[in-house]
Amino acid sequence: MLILHQTRNTVFFHSASPSVVDCLGEFHINLLGLSNNHTGDLGQAGVYAMMKEMDARGLCYAGIGRDVNQAASPSYLTTDNGRISLVSFAR
């Protein structure tokens, strides 16, 4: 786990171990928009690692992918009450 705290006007970076993702299930969160201004902080390998951890836990996510087409595609979550689609993007 990497956690770097520095004073204001300098680098401020946070990262956590994949086990933190397990907490989402405890809160019954299973649909996630993952695009934001920090998505690429750990580079392409970080995005792929995030996708791997989400997939391993069966979480539905949108906004990241192996290419722009995958990142821009909706994700779908099927529930007892129907199907939900999610599109996530950040500028």
Backbone atoms as SQL, in Angstrom:
CREATE TABLE atoms (id INTEGER PRIMARY KEY, chain TEXT, resi INTEGER, resn TEXT, atom TEXT, x REAL, y REAL, z REAL);
INSERT INTO atoms VALUES
  (1, 'A', 1, 'MET', 'N', 0.850, -1.168, 0.000),
  (2, 'A', 1, 'MET', 'CA', 0.000, 0.000, 0.000),
  (3, 'A', 1, 'MET', 'C', 0.896, 1.232, 0.000),
  (4, 'A', 2, 'LEU', 'N', 0.594, 2.156, -0.865),
  (5, 'A', 2, 'LEU', 'CA', 1.339, 3.404, -0.962),
  (6, 'A', 2, 'LEU', 'C', 0.444, 4.540, -0.523),
  (7, 'A', 3, 'ILE', 'N', 0.860, 5.265, 0.485),
  (8, 'A', 3, 'ILE', 'CA', 0.146, 6.466, 0.908),
  (9, 'A', 3, 'ILE', 'C', 1.195, 7.553, 1.092),
  (10, 'A', 4, 'LEU', 'N', 1.075, 8.597, 0.331),
  (11, 'A', 4, 'LEU', 'CA', 2.021, 9.697, 0.390),
  (12, 'A', 4, 'LEU', 'C', 1.264, 10.961, 0.751),
  (13, 'A', 5, 'HIS', 'N', 1.600, 11.540, 1.856),
  (14, 'A', 5, 'HIS', 'CA', 0.988, 12.802, 2.280),
  (15, 'A', 5, 'HIS', 'C', 2.071, 13.869, 2.272),
  (16, 'A', 6, 'GLN', 'N', 1.832, 14.951, 1.620),
  (17, 'A', 6, 'GLN', 'CA', 2.724, 16.091, 1.683),
  (18, 'A', 6, 'GLN', 'C', 1.888, 17.342, 1.850),
  (19, 'A', 7, 'THR', 'N', 2.549, 18.409, 2.117),
  (20, 'A', 7, 'THR', 'CA', 1.831, 19.655, 2.373),
  (21, 'A', 7, 'THR', 'C', 1.161, 20.183, 1.119),
  (22, 'A', 8, 'ARG', 'N', 0.278, 21.111, 1.295),
  (23, 'A', 8, 'ARG', 'CA', -0.437, 21.747, 0.185),
  (24, 'A', 8, 'ARG', 'C', 0.563, 22.337, -0.807),
  (25, 'A', 9, 'ASN', 'N', 0.165, 22.389, -2.076),
  (26, 'A', 9, 'ASN', 'CA', 0.988, 22.891, -3.174),
  (27, 'A', 9, 'ASN', 'C', 2.120, 21.941, -3.550),
  (28, 'A', 10, 'THR', 'N', 2.040, 20.692, -3.132),
  (29, 'A', 10, 'THR', 'CA', 3.006, 19.676, -3.536),
  (30, 'A', 10, 'THR', 'C', 2.241, 18.425, -3.918),
  (31, 'A', 11, 'VAL', 'N', 2.957, 17.364, -4.150),
  (32, 'A', 11, 'VAL', 'CA', 2.341, 16.104, -4.546),
  (33, 'A', 11, 'VAL', 'C', 1.453, 15.586, -3.427),
  (34, 'A', 12, 'PHE', 'N', 0.261, 15.141, -3.781),
  (35, 'A', 12, 'PHE', 'CA', -0.670, 14.562, -2.823),
  (36, 'A', 12, 'PHE', 'C', -1.234, 13.315, -3.479),
  (37, 'A', 13, 'PHE', 'N', -0.806, 12.163, -3.090),
  (38, 'A', 13, 'PHE', 'CA', -1.123, 10.935, -3.798),
  (39, 'A', 13, 'PHE', 'C', -1.557, 9.854, -2.816),
  (40, 'A', 14, 'HIS', 'N', -2.618, 9.139, -3.163),
  (41, 'A', 14, 'HIS', 'CA', -3.113, 8.053, -2.321),
  (42, 'A', 14, 'HIS', 'C', -3.297, 6.797, -3.164),
  (43, 'A', 15, 'SER', 'N', -3.016, 5.699, -2.575),
  (44, 'A', 15, 'SER', 'CA', -3.278, 4.400, -3.187),
  (45, 'A', 15, 'SER', 'C', -3.535, 3.433, -2.042),
  (46, 'A', 16, 'ALA', 'N', -4.257, 2.361, -2.331),
  (47, 'A', 16, 'ALA', 'CA', -4.570, 1.397, -1.275),
  (48, 'A', 16, 'ALA', 'C', -4.474, -0.013, -1.832),
  (49, 'A', 17, 'SER', 'N', -4.401, -0.973, -0.960),
  (50, 'A', 17, 'SER', 'CA', -4.326, -2.364, -1.382),
  (51, 'A', 17, 'SER', 'C', -5.663, -2.799, -1.979),
  (52, 'A', 18, 'PRO', 'N', -5.639, -3.802, -2.849),
  (53, 'A', 18, 'PRO', 'CA', -6.880, -4.282, -3.467),
  (54, 'A', 18, 'PRO', 'C', -7.917, -4.771, -2.456),
  (55, 'A', 19, 'SER', 'N', -7.480, -5.152, -1.273),
  (56, 'A', 19, 'SER', 'CA', -8.445, -5.634, -0.275),
  (57, 'A', 19, 'SER', 'C', -9.448, -4.555, 0.120),
  (58, 'A', 20, 'VAL', 'N', -9.111, -3.304, -0.112),
  (59, 'A', 20, 'VAL', 'CA', -10.036, -2.209, 0.187),
  (60, 'A', 20, 'VAL', 'C', -11.303, -2.351, -0.649),
  (61, 'A', 21, 'VAL', 'N', -11.175, -2.918, -1.845),
  (62, 'A', 21, 'VAL', 'CA', -12.329, -3.114, -2.728),
  (63, 'A', 21, 'VAL', 'C', -13.358, -4.038, -2.076),
  (64, 'A', 22, 'ASP', 'N', -12.885, -4.939, -1.230),
  (65, 'A', 22, 'ASP', 'CA', -13.815, -5.847, -0.541),
  (66, 'A', 22, 'ASP', 'C', -14.828, -5.095, 0.309),
  (67, 'A', 23, 'CYS', 'N', -14.462, -3.939, 0.782),
  (68, 'A', 23, 'CYS', 'CA', -15.384, -3.134, 1.601),
  (69, 'A', 23, 'CYS', 'C', -16.620, -2.726, 0.808),
  (70, 'A', 24, 'LEU', 'N', -16.475, -2.568, -0.505),
  (71, 'A', 24, 'LEU', 'CA', -17.626, -2.193, -1.324),
  (72, 'A', 24, 'LEU', 'C', -18.741, -3.228, -1.195),
  (73, 'A', 25, 'GLY', 'N', -18.367, -4.496, -1.221),
  (74, 'A', 25, 'GLY', 'CA', -19.360, -5.557, -1.069),
  (75, 'A', 25, 'GLY', 'C', -20.051, -5.518, 0.285),
  (76, 'A', 26, 'GLU', 'N', -19.296, -5.174, 1.305),
  (77, 'A', 26, 'GLU', 'CA', -19.885, -5.070, 2.642),
  (78, 'A', 26, 'GLU', 'C', -20.950, -3.980, 2.705),
  (79, 'A', 27, 'PHE', 'N', -20.814, -2.971, 1.851),
  (80, 'A', 27, 'PHE', 'CA', -21.798, -1.892, 1.778),
  (81, 'A', 27, 'PHE', 'C', -22.814, -2.129, 0.663),
  (82, 'A', 28, 'HIS', 'N', -22.776, -3.318, 0.063),
  (83, 'A', 28, 'HIS', 'CA', -23.691, -3.708, -1.015),
  (84, 'A', 28, 'HIS', 'C', -23.578, -2.794, -2.233),
  (85, 'A', 29, 'ILE', 'N', -22.378, -2.309, -2.485),
  (86, 'A', 29, 'ILE', 'CA', -22.111, -1.493, -3.670),
  (87, 'A', 29, 'ILE', 'C', -21.616, -2.443, -4.759),
  (88, 'A', 30, 'ASN', 'N', -22.295, -2.442, -5.899),
  (89, 'A', 30, 'ASN', 'CA', -21.889, -3.350, -6.966),
  (90, 'A', 30, 'ASN', 'C', -21.911, -2.700, -8.346),
  (91, 'A', 31, 'LEU', 'N', -22.082, -1.400, -8.413),
  (92, 'A', 31, 'LEU', 'CA', -22.120, -0.653, -9.665),
  (93, 'A', 31, 'LEU', 'C', -21.276, 0.613, -9.465),
  (94, 'A', 32, 'LEU', 'N', -20.178, 0.719, -10.230),
  (95, 'A', 32, 'LEU', 'CA', -19.213, 1.780, -9.971),
  (96, 'A', 32, 'LEU', 'C', -18.820, 2.546, -11.224),
  (97, 'A', 33, 'GLY', 'N', -18.832, 3.860, -11.143),
  (98, 'A', 33, 'GLY', 'CA', -18.276, 4.723, -12.177),
  (99, 'A', 33, 'GLY', 'C', -16.831, 5.021, -11.803),
  (100, 'A', 34, 'LEU', 'N', -15.877, 4.537, -12.594),
  (101, 'A', 34, 'LEU', 'CA', -14.468, 4.629, -12.217),
  (102, 'A', 34, 'LEU', 'C', -13.674, 5.702, -12.949),
  (103, 'A', 35, 'SER', 'N', -14.297, 6.429, -13.830),
  (104, 'A', 35, 'SER', 'CA', -13.555, 7.498, -14.505),
  (105, 'A', 35, 'SER', 'C', -13.553, 8.740, -13.623),
  (106, 'A', 36, 'ASN', 'N', -12.389, 9.277, -13.402),
  (107, 'A', 36, 'ASN', 'CA', -12.251, 10.543, -12.693),
  (108, 'A', 36, 'ASN', 'C', -10.875, 11.114, -12.980),
  (109, 'A', 37, 'ASN', 'N', -10.557, 12.255, -12.439),
  (110, 'A', 37, 'ASN', 'CA', -9.298, 12.906, -12.758),
  (111, 'A', 37, 'ASN', 'C', -8.073, 12.199, -12.182),
  (112, 'A', 38, 'HIS', 'N', -8.259, 11.158, -11.383),
  (113, 'A', 38, 'HIS', 'CA', -7.128, 10.414, -10.827),
  (114, 'A', 38, 'HIS', 'C', -7.065, 8.968, -11.334),
  (115, 'A', 39, 'THR', 'N', -7.910, 8.604, -12.258),
  (116, 'A', 39, 'THR', 'CA', -7.947, 7.230, -12.751),
  (117, 'A', 39, 'THR', 'C', -6.586, 6.768, -13.245),
  (118, 'A', 40, 'GLY', 'N', -5.867, 7.609, -13.919),
  (119, 'A', 40, 'GLY', 'CA', -4.586, 7.222, -14.499),
  (120, 'A', 40, 'GLY', 'C', -3.373, 7.504, -13.640),
  (121, 'A', 41, 'ASP', 'N', -3.555, 7.817, -12.374),
  (122, 'A', 41, 'ASP', 'CA', -2.418, 8.164, -11.516),
  (123, 'A', 41, 'ASP', 'C', -1.353, 7.069, -11.461),
  (124, 'A', 42, 'LEU', 'N', -1.751, 5.814, -11.538),
  (125, 'A', 42, 'LEU', 'CA', -0.790, 4.707, -11.505),
  (126, 'A', 42, 'LEU', 'C', -0.498, 4.170, -12.901),
  (127, 'A', 43, 'GLY', 'N', -0.869, 4.946, -13.905),
  (128, 'A', 43, 'GLY', 'CA', -0.570, 4.570, -15.286),
  (129, 'A', 43, 'GLY', 'C', -1.486, 3.474, -15.810),
  (130, 'A', 44, 'GLN', 'N', -1.149, 3.013, -16.992),
  (131, 'A', 44, 'GLN', 'CA', -1.936, 1.981, -17.660),
  (132, 'A', 44, 'GLN', 'C', -1.989, 0.699, -16.831),
  (133, 'A', 45, 'ALA', 'N', -0.878, 0.325, -16.226),
  (134, 'A', 45, 'ALA', 'CA', -0.841, -0.882, -15.393),
  (135, 'A', 45, 'ALA', 'C', -1.791, -0.752, -14.208),
  (136, 'A', 46, 'GLY', 'N', -1.914, 0.447, -13.663),
  (137, 'A', 46, 'GLY', 'CA', -2.837, 0.673, -12.549),
  (138, 'A', 46, 'GLY', 'C', -4.285, 0.507, -12.963),
  (139, 'A', 47, 'VAL', 'N', -4.616, 0.986, -14.159),
  (140, 'A', 47, 'VAL', 'CA', -5.978, 0.824, -14.677),
  (141, 'A', 47, 'VAL', 'C', -6.275, -0.655, -14.876),
  (142, 'A', 48, 'TYR', 'N', -5.331, -1.389, -15.477),
  (143, 'A', 48, 'TYR', 'CA', -5.537, -2.828, -15.698),
  (144, 'A', 48, 'TYR', 'C', -5.673, -3.577, -14.378),
  (145, 'A', 49, 'ALA', 'N', -4.878, -3.200, -13.391),
  (146, 'A', 49, 'ALA', 'CA', -4.961, -3.843, -12.078),
  (147, 'A', 49, 'ALA', 'C', -6.314, -3.567, -11.431),
  (148, 'A', 50, 'MET', 'N', -6.812, -2.338, -11.583),
  (149, 'A', 50, 'MET', 'CA', -8.123, -1.999, -11.027),
  (150, 'A', 50, 'MET', 'C', -9.207, -2.844, -11.687),
  (151, 'A', 51, 'MET', 'N', -9.133, -2.971, -13.012),
  (152, 'A', 51, 'MET', 'CA', -10.114, -3.787, -13.732),
  (153, 'A', 51, 'MET', 'C', -10.067, -5.236, -13.248),
  (154, 'A', 52, 'LYS', 'N', -8.874, -5.760, -13.056),
  (155, 'A', 52, 'LYS', 'CA', -8.712, -7.141, -12.587),
  (156, 'A', 52, 'LYS', 'C', -9.375, -7.342, -11.222),
  (157, 'A', 53, 'GLU', 'N', -9.170, -6.395, -10.318),
  (158, 'A', 53, 'GLU', 'CA', -9.759, -6.507, -8.976),
  (159, 'A', 53, 'GLU', 'C', -11.277, -6.372, -9.021),
  (160, 'A', 54, 'MET', 'N', -11.798, -5.501, -9.844),
  (161, 'A', 54, 'MET', 'CA', -13.255, -5.357, -9.985),
  (162, 'A', 54, 'MET', 'C', -13.856, -6.640, -10.567),
  (163, 'A', 55, 'ASP', 'N', -13.220, -7.155, -11.618),
  (164, 'A', 55, 'ASP', 'CA', -13.706, -8.381, -12.251),
  (165, 'A', 55, 'ASP', 'C', -13.666, -9.573, -11.292),
  (166, 'A', 56, 'ALA', 'N', -12.596, -9.673, -10.512),
  (167, 'A', 56, 'ALA', 'CA', -12.451, -10.785, -9.564),
  (168, 'A', 56, 'ALA', 'C', -13.557, -10.792, -8.524),
  (169, 'A', 57, 'ARG', 'N', -14.108, -9.633, -8.249),
  (170, 'A', 57, 'ARG', 'CA', -15.164, -9.521, -7.235),
  (171, 'A', 57, 'ARG', 'C', -16.557, -9.433, -7.852),
  (172, 'A', 58, 'GLY', 'N', -16.632, -9.520, -9.158),
  (173, 'A', 58, 'GLY', 'CA', -17.924, -9.488, -9.837),
  (174, 'A', 58, 'GLY', 'C', -18.604, -8.140, -9.786),
  (175, 'A', 59, 'LEU', 'N', -17.834, -7.067, -9.658),
  (176, 'A', 59, 'LEU', 'CA', -18.413, -5.729, -9.596),
  (177, 'A', 59, 'LEU', 'C', -18.603, -5.180, -11.004),
  (178, 'A', 60, 'CYS', 'N', -19.668, -4.476, -11.196),
  (179, 'A', 60, 'CYS', 'CA', -19.988, -3.862, -12.478),
  (180, 'A', 60, 'CYS', 'C', -19.429, -2.440, -12.468),
  (181, 'A', 61, 'TYR', 'N', -18.658, -2.099, -13.506),
  (182, 'A', 61, 'TYR', 'CA', -18.030, -0.781, -13.543),
  (183, 'A', 61, 'TYR', 'C', -18.000, -0.242, -14.965),
  (184, 'A', 62, 'ALA', 'N', -17.853, 1.051, -15.068),
  (185, 'A', 62, 'ALA', 'CA', -17.737, 1.721, -16.365),
  (186, 'A', 62, 'ALA', 'C', -16.753, 2.864, -16.217),
  (187, 'A', 63, 'GLY', 'N', -16.238, 3.321, -17.360),
  (188, 'A', 63, 'GLY', 'CA', -15.374, 4.487, -17.381),
  (189, 'A', 63, 'GLY', 'C', -13.898, 4.200, -17.512),
  (190, 'A', 64, 'ILE', 'N', -13.504, 2.926, -17.448),
  (191, 'A', 64, 'ILE', 'CA', -12.116, 2.537, -17.688),
  (192, 'A', 64, 'ILE', 'C', -12.133, 1.335, -18.618),
  (193, 'A', 65, 'GLY', 'N', -10.997, 1.084, -19.263),
  (194, 'A', 65, 'GLY', 'CA', -10.922, -0.058, -20.164),
  (195, 'A', 65, 'GLY', 'C', -9.547, -0.184, -20.784),
  (196, 'A', 66, 'ARG', 'N', -9.369, -1.233, -21.560),
  (197, 'A', 66, 'ARG', 'CA', -8.092, -1.483, -22.234),
  (198, 'A', 66, 'ARG', 'C', -7.880, -0.539, -23.414),
  (199, 'A', 67, 'ASP', 'N', -8.965, 0.063, -23.883),
  (200, 'A', 67, 'ASP', 'CA', -8.874, 1.058, -24.946),
  (201, 'A', 67, 'ASP', 'C', -10.035, 2.031, -24.787),
  (202, 'A', 68, 'VAL', 'N', -10.030, 3.077, -25.591),
  (203, 'A', 68, 'VAL', 'CA', -11.057, 4.118, -25.434),
  (204, 'A', 68, 'VAL', 'C', -12.461, 3.574, -25.712),
  (205, 'A', 69, 'ASN', 'N', -12.584, 2.625, -26.628),
  (206, 'A', 69, 'ASN', 'CA', -13.903, 2.060, -26.913),
  (207, 'A', 69, 'ASN', 'C', -14.459, 1.310, -25.707),
  (208, 'A', 70, 'GLN', 'N', -13.626, 0.522, -25.060),
  (209, 'A', 70, 'GLN', 'CA', -14.081, -0.205, -23.874),
  (210, 'A', 70, 'GLN', 'C', -14.390, 0.768, -22.736),
  (211, 'A', 71, 'ALA', 'N', -13.564, 1.776, -22.562),
  (212, 'A', 71, 'ALA', 'CA', -13.777, 2.745, -21.483),
  (213, 'A', 71, 'ALA', 'C', -15.062, 3.548, -21.695),
  (214, 'A', 72, 'ALA', 'N', -15.426, 3.778, -22.952),
  (215, 'A', 72, 'ALA', 'CA', -16.624, 4.569, -23.259),
  (216, 'A', 72, 'ALA', 'C', -17.890, 3.739, -23.336),
  (217, 'A', 73, 'SER', 'N', -17.754, 2.435, -23.286),
  (218, 'A', 73, 'SER', 'CA', -18.919, 1.555, -23.405),
  (219, 'A', 73, 'SER', 'C', -19.692, 1.477, -22.092),
  (220, 'A', 74, 'PRO', 'N', -20.991, 1.317, -22.189),
  (221, 'A', 74, 'PRO', 'CA', -21.770, 1.132, -20.951),
  (222, 'A', 74, 'PRO', 'C', -21.522, -0.245, -20.351),
  (223, 'A', 75, 'SER', 'N', -21.720, -0.342, -19.078),
  (224, 'A', 75, 'SER', 'CA', -21.729, -1.619, -18.377),
  (225, 'A', 75, 'SER', 'C', -23.158, -1.878, -17.932),
  (226, 'A', 76, 'TYR', 'N', -23.476, -3.128, -17.748),
  (227, 'A', 76, 'TYR', 'CA', -24.851, -3.509, -17.412),
  (228, 'A', 76, 'TYR', 'C', -24.870, -4.386, -16.178),
  (229, 'A', 77, 'LEU', 'N', -25.792, -4.088, -15.305),
  (230, 'A', 77, 'LEU', 'CA', -26.018, -4.880, -14.104),
  (231, 'A', 77, 'LEU', 'C', -27.443, -5.402, -14.157),
  (232, 'A', 78, 'THR', 'N', -27.586, -6.707, -14.114),
  (233, 'A', 78, 'THR', 'CA', -28.917, -7.315, -14.121),
  (234, 'A', 78, 'THR', 'C', -29.357, -7.555, -12.684),
  (235, 'A', 79, 'THR', 'N', -30.543, -7.068, -12.361),
  (236, 'A', 79, 'THR', 'CA', -31.109, -7.236, -11.023),
  (237, 'A', 79, 'THR', 'C', -32.438, -7.969, -11.124),
  (238, 'A', 80, 'ASP', 'N', -33.012, -8.296, -10.003),
  (239, 'A', 80, 'ASP', 'CA', -34.330, -8.934, -9.987),
  (240, 'A', 80, 'ASP', 'C', -35.403, -8.013, -10.572),
  (241, 'A', 81, 'ASN', 'N', -35.142, -6.716, -10.553),
  (242, 'A', 81, 'ASN', 'CA', -36.120, -5.742, -11.030),
  (243, 'A', 81, 'ASN', 'C', -35.824, -5.217, -12.430),
  (244, 'A', 82, 'GLY', 'N', -34.833, -5.772, -13.087),
  (245, 'A', 82, 'GLY', 'CA', -34.502, -5.330, -14.436),
  (246, 'A', 82, 'GLY', 'C', -33.016, -5.092, -14.601),
  (247, 'A', 83, 'ARG', 'N', -32.692, -4.478, -15.702),
  (248, 'A', 83, 'ARG', 'CA', -31.299, -4.250, -16.068),
  (249, 'A', 83, 'ARG', 'C', -30.958, -2.758, -15.945),
  (250, 'A', 84, 'ILE', 'N', -29.795, -2.486, -15.379),
  (251, 'A', 84, 'ILE', 'CA', -29.318, -1.116, -15.193),
  (252, 'A', 84, 'ILE', 'C', -28.089, -0.928, -16.068),
  (253, 'A', 85, 'SER', 'N', -28.024, 0.189, -16.760),
  (254, 'A', 85, 'SER', 'CA', -26.811, 0.494, -17.529),
  (255, 'A', 85, 'SER', 'C', -26.106, 1.683, -16.890),
  (256, 'A', 86, 'LEU', 'N', -24.780, 1.687, -17.031),
  (257, 'A', 86, 'LEU', 'CA', -23.963, 2.754, -16.465),
  (258, 'A', 86, 'LEU', 'C', -22.937, 3.195, -17.496),
  (259, 'A', 87, 'VAL', 'N', -22.858, 4.493, -17.707),
  (260, 'A', 87, 'VAL', 'CA', -21.802, 5.097, -18.497),
  (261, 'A', 87, 'VAL', 'C', -21.094, 6.081, -17.581),
  (262, 'A', 88, 'SER', 'N', -19.783, 6.066, -17.596),
  (263, 'A', 88, 'SER', 'CA', -19.020, 6.942, -16.706),
  (264, 'A', 88, 'SER', 'C', -17.927, 7.635, -17.515),
  (265, 'A', 89, 'PHE', 'N', -17.804, 8.944, -17.335),
  (266, 'A', 89, 'PHE', 'CA', -16.738, 9.670, -18.019),
  (267, 'A', 89, 'PHE', 'C', -16.329, 10.881, -17.193),
  (268, 'A', 90, 'ALA', 'N', -15.127, 11.318, -17.444),
  (269, 'A', 90, 'ALA', 'CA', -14.616, 12.519, -16.771),
  (270, 'A', 90, 'ALA', 'C', -13.894, 13.356, -17.799),
  (271, 'A', 91, 'ARG', 'N', -13.893, 14.605, -17.579),
  (272, 'A', 91, 'ARG', 'CA', -13.229, 15.506, -18.513),
  (273, 'A', 91, 'ARG', 'C', -11.880, 15.904, -18.014);
